[in-house]
């Protein structure tokens, strides 16, 4: 029994013993203290860290200790970094911006496209909706480019460059990125200081640059901190083809997936900016599985034409006393399906005379099945 437990949790126990064990807590504490000891020549975006200031080392060590304590999160940073940082690094180089900025989306979102904050920030770079729109991102009911790596990276680099031009240092630019340029400018004016490390700012912003420093050290040299991942442990960059299409009407994403020879989730994963279950009319540069772009437009037209006969719909005319849940029960359909098909919110009222799109369930032979007593309020 003990052997099985050790075989299951062995690597984590070894790490724990290395830090806290050995001849006792003193040896473990000494090892941990050495691990978080700051390099004297540490810089961020080429700007030195002023270790001579009283609290700077303490603030730095706090973020190092918190990061190293969350080893699961660090492993995920490293795995995702292999997927996303090569692209971000290349874009930084093209823009002539410091390479250290590649660590910002790790701090902001742990490199997760759907990461969201309580304040409404979203995506790899954690743009608020208004800030995203101000920097050219589409953010609406159907598209949220804050979740698109290419679009959001371009917007973030533009924003960071403008912040650096305004404040004259990268530490201040990063502080402004976190708390807003107007808020930082007000604090600098009131406190009569242009030194990030000496400013009293919102607590999250006071920690922000130190989180960047901790991520830089750990991700930049993971083996030094006990993270020795093999190449096969890392997540490879996503590979895809891109197809440009122009839609004259709304199209279900399930049909896009069918035309691409894949499944709904794959299309959503490759195109995280897409919201909901439908593409609206307009132009799209869709990421598709490798090899699926050739002839995609023609295949999509074909599956759209076939869908009308393969998946017959009916229109239900809402009757007095109806509710969405009553209609779903009557037609033996999941309530969420009604919301998806009709693009409505559960809390939105329906009224007599409204028309709802319904699709049938299917029997084992693949035939559409409608409840027998429901046709009097339905239209083809």
N, C-alpha and C positions, 0 to 999 in steps of 0.2 A: 504494500500500500504506500509506504513512504517512498519507495523507488519510483512508483508511477507519478506521485505528486511532484517529485523533483524533476522527472523527465518532462512533465508538462510545463512547469514554471521555472525550469533551471536557469535560462538566460537572465531572467529578471532577478532571481535570487542571487546569482553570481554578481550582478551589478550592485545589488544592495549590500552584499558582503564587502565588495571592493570599496564602497563609499563609507559604510558604517561599521563594518566588521573588523576582521583581523584580530589584533590584540586588544580591541575594545573601541569605545566611542572616540577616544582621543585620536587614534590612527585614522579612523574614518573621517573625523572632522578635519584633520590636517589635509587629507586628500581632497576633500571637497573645497576647502579654503584655497588650495593651490589651483583647483580647476577654475575658480571664478576670479582669480587674481588678474587684474587688468594689465594688458601689455602697455608699457610706457609709451610706445609709439602708435597707439591705436588712433585711427582717424575715421571720419565718416564723410564721404564725398570729398576727401582731400583736406578736410578741416580737422585740426587736432582737438583732442578732448582735454580740457583744462583740469588735470588731476589736482592741481594746487588749490582749487576751490574746495571749501570744507566738506560739502555734502556730495560732491560728484561721484566719488568712489562708492559711497554707500548706495546711491541711486542706481549706479551701474550694477553693483553686486546683487541688489534685490532682483533686478530683471534676469540676470544670469541664473540665480538660484531658482527663481520661479520657472524659468524655461527648462532648466535641466531636471527639475522635479517632475515635469510633465513629459516624460520620455515617450509616451505614446504619441503625443502631438508632434514632438520633434521628428520621430520616425516618419510620420505622415508629411511633414514639411519636406524632408529629404526625398521621399518617394515622388511627391508632386513636383518638386523643383526640377527633377529630370525631365518632366513633361513640359513645363511652362517656361522655365528660366532661359533656355536657349533662345526662344523667340524674343522675350523681353530684353535680354542682353543685346541681341542684334539690333533691336529698335533703338535702344539707348545709344549704341555706338553710331548708328545712322544720324541720330539727332545731336550728337556731340555732348551728351549728358553723362554725368558720373555713373560708373558701373554699379556703385553701391545702391543706387535707387531701385535696383532689381529686388532688393529685400523688402521694399515697402509693401507690395501686395501680400507677402507672407505675414507681415505684422497685421495688415488690415483684414485679410480674409482667409489666411492659411491656404491661399490659392484655390479657393472654392468659388465657382461662378455664381452659385445661388446663395452665398453667404449674405445675410441681412442683419441689420441692427435695429434696435428698438426705435431709433430716431428716423429710420427709413432709408438709411444708406444700403447700397446693394452692389454685389458683384466683386470681381477681383480687386478693384481699386477703391471700393466703397464710396461711390459717388452718391450724393443726394440727388433726387430727381431733377431739381432745378439746376444744380451745378452741372449735371450730365447734359441737360439740354443746352445750357449756356456754352458747352464745349463741343457741340455738334452731335450729341448722341440722341437717338430716337428713344423716347421713353413714353409709352402710351399703353392702352389696354391690350394691344396685340404684339408689340415689339418692345423689348427692353435691352438696349445695346450695352447697358452697364454690365450685362452678363456675357457679352461677346469679347473674347480676348483681344482680337485685333482692334476693334473699334474703341474699346475702353482703354487699351494701352495707348493708342494714339491721343485720345483725349487727356489721359492722365499726364503724359509727357508734355503736352502743350500747357496744361495747367501748372505743372511744376516749374516749367521754364518761366512762365509769367510771374509766379511767386518769387522765384529767385531774382528776377529782374527788379521786382518791387522791394524786396527786403535785403538783398545783397549778400546773403549767406544761405547755405543749404540747411543748416540747423533751423534757422528761422523760417525758411520755406517749408520745411517739414512740419514745424509747429503750426504754421498757417494752414497747411493742408489738413491738419487734424482739427483745428478749432475755428477755422475761417479767417480770411485775411483781415476783415474789419475788426474782429475781436482782438487779434494779435496787435494790429496797429494801435488800437485804443490802449491796450496794456503797456505797450512800449512808450506811448506818449505820456501816460499817467505815471509810470514808474521811472521814466527818464533813463531807459536802458535799451540797448540794442544787442544784448548778449543773452542768447537763449538760456544758458546755464544759470544766469543770475535773475531771470524773470520769474515772478510768481504768477503761474498760469493755472487754468483748470487742471486738476490732478491727473486726468488722463493725458493731457498734453505735456505735463511735466515728466511723465514716464515715457512718452512716445519715442523720443530720440534714443533713449536708453534701451528700449525694446529693439529698435533698429540695430544698435550696436551688438546686443546679445545675439540676435539672429545672424548678423554678419559673421560673428566669430564662430558660432556653432555650425551654421550651414556651410561657411567657407572652409572649415576644417573639422568635419564631424568626427574623424577618427581620434582626434585629440581629446574629445569629450565622451568617448566610449561608444560611438555610433559607427560601426564598421559594416556597412551594407555592401553586398555584392552587386555587380551590375544587373544581374537578373532580378534583384529585389526592387529595382526602381521602375516607375511607371513610364513607359515609352511615350514620346510625343504622339498625339493623335494624327493619323494620316488620312487624308480625304481628298476628293476631287471637288471642284466647284462648278456648278451649273447655273447659268443665268436664265431666269424665266420671267415672263411678263404674264400676269394673270388678269383676265378680263372679268372674273367673278371670284367669289369666295370658294376655296377648295379645302376639303378636309386633309389634315396632315397624314391621316391613315392612307390616303390615296397617293400622296407623295412617297410614303414609305413603300407602298406596293410597286410604284413605278421604278423605284430605286432598287428593288429586289431585297428589301430589308424590312425592319419592323419599326413601329411607331417610336419606341424608346430610343432607338439608334439615331433617328432623325433629330429627336429632341436633344440628345446628348451632343451631337455634332453641331447643333444650332441652338445653343442655350438661350439666345435672345428671343426665340419664338415663345410666345405666351399662348396658353389655351390649346385648342384642338383644331383650329382652322387658320389658313392663310387668307388674308384679305386681298382684294384686288390690288395689283401694283407690281412693281419690279422687285425681284429677289435674287440675291447671289447665295444659293443654297450649298452648304457643305454636304456632300454625299459620300458613301463608302467608296473606296478606291475602285475604279473601273466602272462606276455607275453613271458617270456624267455623259458618256457617249450615247447619243440617242435618247437622252432622258426626256426632253421636251415632247417628242413624239409618243413615247410610252405613257407619259402623263396624260396626254390628250386621249389616248386609247382607254386607259383605265377610268378616266372621268366619264367617257361615253358609255362604257360598260356598266359603270356603277348605277346609272339610272335604271337599268333593267334588272341588274343583279340584286339590288338592295332597294326594293320598292318602298316608297314612303307614302304616308297618308297625312292629311291635314285634319286635325280634330278641332271642332268649333266649341269653344268653352261655353258651358251651360250655366244657368243660375245655380248657385250653391256649390259650384266646382272649386276645388283647390288643387294645387299641384300634386299633393300627396294622394288625394282622392283619384285623380286621373291616372297617376302611376299605378295605384292598386288596381284600378279597373282594367287596365291594359296589361297587367302583370309585368310591369317594366320597372327597373330601378329608378328611383326618383332622380339621382344624379344624372342619369342618361337624358331625362327631359331637360335638365338645366344645360347640359352640353349641346344638345341638338338645337336648342332654341336660344342659346346665348343669353340666358336670363339668370338673375340672382334669386336664390331661394326666398329672400325677403321682399322681392318685388311683387306687388299684387297683380293678379290677373283678373280680367273682367269678362262678363258674358259677351260673346261675339269675337273675342280674340281667337286667333288661329295658331295652333301648336303643331309643329312637325313631329311625327312619330314614326319610328321604324319597328318592324316586327321582331319577335323572337323567332328562332329557327328550330324546326324539329330535327330528329336524327337523320332524316333523308335530305336535309338542306332546304326544306320548303318553308316559306314564310307562314307564321301562325298568328292570326289575329283572333281575339275572343269573339265568339259568334254573335254576341248581342250588341256589338259596339258600332256597327256601320251606319246607323241612322244619323249620327252626328259627325260623320267623317266624309272628307272629300278626297278624290284621287289627286 
